[in-house]
Each structure stands twice: as C-alpha cells, then as structure tokens.
Amino acid sequence: MSEAVSGAPLELGTKNIGALLKQYALPGIIAMTATSLYNMVDSIYIGHIPEVGAYALSALGVCHPIMNLASALGTLVGVGASTIMSVMLGQKNYRNAQKVLSNSITLNLILGSLFAITVIMWQEPLLYFFGASEVTMPFAKQYLTIIMLGNVISHMYFGLNSIIRVSGNPKTAMGLTLFTVIANAILDPIFIFALGMGVRGAAVATVLCQMMALSYILWYFSRKDRVVHFGKRILGIDWKIARSSLAIGLGPFLMNSAACIVNLFINQQLRKYGGDLAIGAYGVANRISFFFLMIVMGLNQGMQPIAGYNYGARQYSRVRKVYLLTAGWATAVCVFGFILSEFFPKTAVSIFTNDATLLALSAKGLQTMNIAFILVGMQMVSTNFFQCLGMVNKSIFLSLTRQLLFLVPLVYLLPLWLDVRGVWYSFPIADTISFIITGILIINLMRKFSKLKDGDDPAILGSYI
C-alpha cells in the first residue's frame, strides 16, 4: 500500500503544462548548461597551458570516448531509476520509490568500481586504440588515471542528483550542479597553474568538486521528511525494480555507448587524415555543439517527470502537450546553435585556444559539422519521449540511428573521397536521415495519442515495463 507523504509532486498532474515545463525545465536547463560549462572549463584551461596546450587539448579528446563509456554506465542506472521514480510518484507508490533509491546506489557502486578497475588496468592500450599518439599519450594518462580513481563518485553524484530532480526538487539538483561548476572554475587554475600540476590538476579539481556535491546529496537523502529518503538499508537490490530500471536505461546507455564508438572512429579517422591537431579540433567543435545539446537535454529533464507522471496517471492529453512544447523549444535552441556555428565559428572556438593552426581547423570543422544542426533538437526530444513512456525498443532504435547506424559508416567511407573533410560532412548527413526516420515514428505515436481519452487503458501504446 502506498504511504501518504506531504509535499509529493501532485502539481505534475494538475498545473498548466506550459508553466510546469518552465518550472521543471528551467532548473534542468541551468543544470545541464552548467554541466556543459563544467566540461568546457577543463578544456579552456588545458588549452592555454603554455607550449603544450594544443596537444594537451588533443589528449583530452582522446580520453573522451572512455569517459563517454563511463557516462553510459552511469545513465544505464540513473536514467532508468529516475524514470521509474517519476512514474511511481505519479502512482503514489512511495515505498517502491524508496527501493529505487537503494538500487541506484548499489548498482552505481558496483558498475562504477568495475569500470574504473578495468580502465586503469588496460589504460595505455585503450588510449592508443582511441587515437592517442606518442605525443598525446603522457597527457592522456595523467588526466584519465585521476578521473577513473574518482569514477564511483561521479556515478553516484550524477545518478542521485537526477533522483533529487524527479522527486520534486529540481532547484536543489540545479543548485548542486551550479556549485560543481563554480567550484571547478575556481579550483582548476589553482591546481593547473598555481600548483603546477598541469593536466593532472584539472582532473583533481573535477573529482574534488563532485566529492563535495555527493556529500551533500547523501545528507539530503538521509532526512526522513523528504518524499524519497534512505530506508533502514541504504544499500540493497530489489531485482524486479532493478531489471525494469536497467531496461528503461538501456536506451540512453546504448546512445552513450554509440557515442563512444563514434568517437573512436572519428578520432581514428581524424588522426589518419589530419593528425593530432585534427582530434583537438573535433574536441573543441564538439564542446561548442554540446553546449546547445545540453540545453536540449535540460528540456528533456523537464519533460521527463511531467510525461512520466501523467502517463502513469493516464492523462494522455497532458502527455501529448508536454512533448509538443518541448520539441518546439528544443528546435529553437538548435537554431541558435546553427547561427553561431555557421556565422561566428572563429569567435566561438577562440575561447579554447590561441594556437593559429588549431583555431583554423576547429572553426572550419564546427561550421561543417553543424550544417543540419536545426534538425537535432526534435530528434533528441522524441528519443527521450519514447523512453519516458517506457517504449524501450523505439527509444533504443532512435538512439542508435544517428550515431551508430548512419554516422559510423559515413565517417569511414566519405574520407575515401573527401579526405579529412569527409569526417566533418558525415555529421549533417546523418542528422538529416535520422530526422526523417524520427519524424515518421513520432507522427505515428501522436496519431495513437489522439485516439486515447484520459483514463483509457494505455495498451494501444504498448506496456510501460
């Protein structure tokens, strides 16, 4: 039987959808933008290390596929747990919501530790495989070793922060993210320059910031007056909930894993056709694009509890409306990203480097890869929407289309005719094809929603778990 808890997010089922989306998305946008800045800060400081900055920045680009894979394991647990949590809160099933919290901690602890140990044991061959050279290897090892030592902390911090957000406290989640950004921006120059730690200093600052934020999160969930809090056992597994959570998280896990594979191919092709600095150029261009994509992800975070709650409560008109609003706002964000990429690329990339060669390569790459950037927002929101409704197969399929099914073959084939330019042109082509496929699936889903009345059995859309 569900327990009555004061402060449960009942407004998700009653408040105006536009106002709700602003309320929940704005903290998410700020948090995700802050996360993007958090990732960019290391690159900005590392790129300006005297004499070695350009190659140190390229080394950071080599580390990204491995860090993406770590992030993928984190989303496997975190996204699934937060999605299940939002639906259970909609059903007022607070006891099982508490079990989701314990599951999240235990699974993050296990997966985060296993991944870190594996990477540290085979670090050098992995880095060479992902595009490191004799020049960039020392910088890559210095950074990645420390990041992996703090991998469990990263998993726990990001996973539990997402649970804070969907349990009705998006402002707290946002505040924690802002704290890590500000702390990282302060600590980076101290460790990198003042203490002379270079690339290692950036990694140390990152781990320390996440450790401080995680300490607060653990205190937060220890309070019994929270809608969701620690029970008698902080660690524990309910296998039924765990399987459901991991199944829902499989879509974003595969999407992030696909990003890892894509980065592998991109780094290898860029090094083959353009050298170490071409990898650095992609790292810079990708961070600028990522800034706008993180805003879209913030919108998705705002949509997630609203869509999940109302789907659980069988209020389908509200589910449909929140999707349409989110997709529209996401497209507007990508329009701004397109304008910056196409008309002001040199201004954008100059933040990261003052090396003339790297600056020119980065600007041209950014301009080319984002030709079809306007289309990306709708594709991302639609993929997340299917995930919110528990339509795992469609979410997985859409997660894989752009990155794995289309982008990887293009990255491999186009350089045969266009040299290094072929790598950059692969992005807009893959974006366009994925947009068309996503459009077909989402139009079909919206037609099904139009036939449902609030309170109807959702069997026509497919089961949730």
Secondary structure as UniProt FT lines:
FT   TURN            6..7
FT   HELIX           10..13
FT   HELIX           17..47
FT   TURN            50..52
FT   HELIX           53..90
FT   TURN            91..92
FT   HELIX           94..121
FT   HELIX           123..129
FT   TURN            130..131
FT   TURN            134..136
FT   HELIX           137..149
FT   HELIX           151..166
FT   TURN            167..168
FT   HELIX           170..189
FT   HELIX           190..194
FT   HELIX           199..221
FT   TURN            224..225
FT   HELIX           239..274
FT   HELIX           276..312
FT   TURN            313..314
FT   HELIX           316..343
FT   HELIX           345..349
FT   TURN            350..352
FT   HELIX           356..369
FT   TURN            370..372
FT   HELIX           373..375
FT   HELIX           376..388
FT   TURN            389..390
FT   HELIX           392..400
FT   HELIX           401..407
FT   HELIX           408..413
FT   HELIX           415..418
FT   TURN            419..420
FT   HELIX           421..451
FT   TURN            454..455
FT   HELIX           458..461
//
